Each structure stands twice: as structure tokens, then as C-alpha cells.
Amino acid sequence: MMIETDMLYAYVKKEDWLKAAADNLFSRIISGNFGVVYASREALHEIYYVSKAEGISTDELIARCAALTAIDNLTFLDTTYEIDLLALVLIRQYGFASIFDAYYAATALNQVEDHIIISTDTVFDCVPGVKRVDPREI
């Protein structure tokens, strides 16, 4: 399974509407309840843009990204040209408004065996082969 940015970002923030769900989910990830959980490396790029838009300092951004990349049982997957191309096709075919969401769907289809994305974002529901699991239901 793969985790999307909404939960990653909620986990590193002091306050977020998904903070309780994120803390619960990451406690279970760290404990190894799910084996290895994946995230797209593109999530770090999205966190950069969202953090800067919120006025987060560069030092805080570095701390957040360092904390995320140090989580036990969480592996960040590199982007490949196949994922780049598939993300662009998904934008065209399903009208993704966010390149990041397209990357996550493409990564789930191309590099995550069970094709599961843990996310509150319903945009993934339209992609055949991708199964979205709402983190509040875990």
C-alpha cells in the first residue's frame, strides 16, 4: 500500500483536520502492522509547495521532510520515466487537476503491488486498478 500526501502532511503538522487519523496510521506503520508502506518521492515536492504557501520556514520544511524520510517501514519510491508518462496520460484521460495526484496514481499502478492508495482524496476513485482506502477508516 501507498500513502498520499494528505496523511504525510497531517502527520508532520502540529494541527490538522486529519492529525488524529495520521497519528494513528503512522503509529501502525512504525509498528510494522502493514509491512512496508510506500510513498512517492513526489510527495516531498508537494509538501514543499504546500509548506511554502503556508509560510513555513525553510528550516521547518527541512525538519518535516527529514522526519518523514526517517519513519520506519515507510519507503519513498523514485519517479521513473514510465511513471512520468503514465501520470501525463492519467491527466489527459481522467482530468486530474493536480500533477501530484497523477503521479501518485501512476506510482500506485506501476510500483505498488496491491495498487492501494491511503488518501482522503476521492480523485483516485475514478482510476481503474487503483483502490483508495480512507485513512479515517483504518
KOLMIBA-675333 format. One line per field, with one value per residue (C-alpha): x, y, z; residue in three letters; residue number from 1. Coordinates in pm, 1 decimal, decimal comma. Example, Ala and Ser with C-alpha at 12.3 -4.5 7.8 and 13.67 -1.06 7.14 Angstrom:
east 1230,0  1367,0 .
north -450,0  -106,0 .
up 780,0  714,0 .
aa ALA  SER .
i 1  2 .
END
This chain:
east 0,0  97,2  28,6  -59,0  49,6  -261,5  -160,9  212,2  148,8  -103,3  148,7  424,6  198,2  113,5  -255,1  -452,9  -805,5  -651,8  -399,7  -568,9  -604,0  -245,0  -105,4  -299,4  -191,2  176,1  180,2  65,5  314,4  604,4  490,6  506,3  135,9  126,5  477,8  647,4  427,9  526,1  509,1  601,9  910,9  691,0  515,1  821,2  784,1  416,9  499,1  748,1  483,3  213,3  453,0  580,9  223,6  150,9  456,6  660,6  1029,6  1290,9  1432,8  1090,4  1040,9  1374,1  1278,0  943,4  1094,7  1373,4  1118,6  913,2  1207,9  1322,3  996,4  1043,3  860,8  797,7  984,2  984,0  968,0  1164,0  991,0  1071,4  1007,5  732,1  559,6  611,5  442,7  164,0  93,3  52,8  -180,8  -388,1  -418,0  -549,6  -772,7  -922,4  -883,8  -656,3  -615,7  -302,0  16,1  92,4  -229,1  -149,9  197,0  50,3  -199,9  70,3  306,0  36,0  -36,2  328,7  520,7  279,8  179,0  -169,8  -237,1  -380,4  -355,0  -432,1  -594,1  -899,0  -886,3  -1166,0  -994,3  -830,0  -1165,9  -1202,8  -884,6  -941,7  -696,9  -634,9  -805,6  -835,1  -862,9  -977,4  -725,6  -1003,3  -1140,0  -814,2 .
north 0,0  357,6  669,3  1000,5  1349,0  1441,9  1198,5  1269,0  1639,8  1592,5  1380,8  1645,6  1940,7  2047,7  2084,8  1944,3  1817,6  1474,5  1482,4  1211,4  977,7  1047,1  980,3  653,2  544,9  627,1  453,9  139,1  189,5  234,2  -76,2  -274,3  -361,3  -315,0  -429,5  -174,5  118,9  330,9  697,2  868,3  1086,0  1345,3  1385,4  1572,1  1816,5  1868,3  1921,1  2187,6  2381,1  2346,8  2441,9  2748,0  2858,2  2831,3  3043,0  2762,3  2845,7  2654,0  2515,6  2381,0  2236,7  2055,4  1921,7  1795,9  1621,1  1472,1  1340,5  1180,1  1014,3  866,8  683,5  310,5  94,8  388,7  376,9  660,2  539,5  716,5  856,0  683,9  797,4  533,4  695,7  1041,5  930,4  742,1  1045,8  1261,4  1005,1  997,5  1376,1  1354,5  1052,5  1132,2  1508,5  1517,7  1881,3  1807,1  1666,7  1528,5  1325,0  1194,2  1090,3  909,8  718,4  632,0  517,9  302,2  139,9  95,2  26,6  -74,9  -440,0  -405,5  -66,6  75,3  447,4  563,3  902,1  1115,1  1244,8  1087,8  1177,4  833,9  656,0  711,1  525,4  156,6  -60,5  190,1  119,2  411,7  349,9  638,0  668,0  753,0  400,8  221,2 .
up 0,0  -59,9  143,5  -17,7  85,6  285,2  559,5  536,6  577,7  859,3  1047,1  1049,4  1127,1  1481,7  1394,0  1103,3  1048,6  977,8  1265,6  1477,4  1178,4  1071,9  1419,4  1438,2  1090,6  1142,4  1479,3  1299,2  1013,5  1255,8  1447,5  1123,5  1112,9  734,6  644,3  419,2  318,1  19,7  -69,2  -392,2  -377,3  -546,7  -211,0  -85,2  -374,3  -294,8  72,7  -32,8  -228,1  37,0  318,1  134,1  58,9  432,6  516,7  671,0  708,2  513,8  839,8  940,6  591,9  616,0  959,6  828,5  527,9  737,8  987,6  710,6  541,2  873,9  951,6  999,1  743,0  507,4  176,2  -76,6  -436,2  -705,3  -1008,4  -1337,0  -1692,2  -1711,3  -1414,9  -1568,7  -1890,8  -1715,4  -1494,6  -1805,3  -1962,4  -1641,7  -1652,8  -2007,2  -1953,8  -1612,9  -1592,1  -1288,7  -1185,8  -983,4  -1133,6  -788,4  -773,4  -1121,2  -1002,2  -700,8  -912,8  -1166,8  -891,0  -733,0  -1067,8  -1166,7  -844,8  -567,5  -586,0  -433,4  -604,5  -279,3  -200,8  151,6  98,2  167,9  -190,1  -395,8  -726,3  -717,2  -723,3  -1098,6  -1195,3  -1274,9  -1087,1  -807,5  -476,3  -237,5  134,4  353,5  641,8  885,8  834,2  919,0 .
aa MET  MET  ILE  GLU  THR  ASP  MET  LEU  TYR  ALA  TYR  VAL  LYS  LYS  GLU  ASP  TRP  LEU  LYS  ALA  ALA  ALA  ASP  ASN  LEU  PHE  SER  ARG  ILE  ILE  SER  GLY  ASN  PHE  GLY  VAL  VAL  TYR  ALA  SER  ARG  GLU  ALA  LEU  HIS  GLU  ILE  TYR  TYR  VAL  SER  LYS  ALA  GLU  GLY  ILE  SER  THR  ASP  GLU  LEU  ILE  ALA  ARG  CYS  ALA  ALA  LEU  THR  ALA  ILE  ASP  ASN  LEU  THR  PHE  LEU  ASP  THR  THR  TYR  GLU  ILE  ASP  LEU  LEU  ALA  LEU  VAL  LEU  ILE  ARG  GLN  TYR  GLY  PHE  ALA  SER  ILE  PHE  ASP  ALA  TYR  TYR  ALA  ALA  THR  ALA  LEU  ASN  GLN  VAL  GLU  ASP  HIS  ILE  ILE  ILE  SER  THR  ASP  THR  VAL  PHE  ASP  CYS  VAL  PRO  GLY  VAL  LYS  ARG  VAL  ASP  PRO  ARG  GLU  ILE .
i 1  2  3  4  5  6  7  8  9  10  11  12  13  14  15  16  17  18  19  20  21  22  23  24  25  26  27  28  29  30  31  32  33  34  35  36  37  38  39  40  41  42  43  44  45  46  47  48  49  50  51  52  53  54  55  56  57  58  59  60  61  62  63  64  65  66  67  68  69  70  71  72  73  74  75  76  77  78  79  80  81  82  83  84  85  86  87  88  89  90  91  92  93  94  95  96  97  98  99  100  101  102  103  104  105  106  107  108  109  110  111  112  113  114  115  116  117  118  119  120  121  122  123  124  125  126  127  128  129  130  131  132  133  134  135  136  137  138 .
END
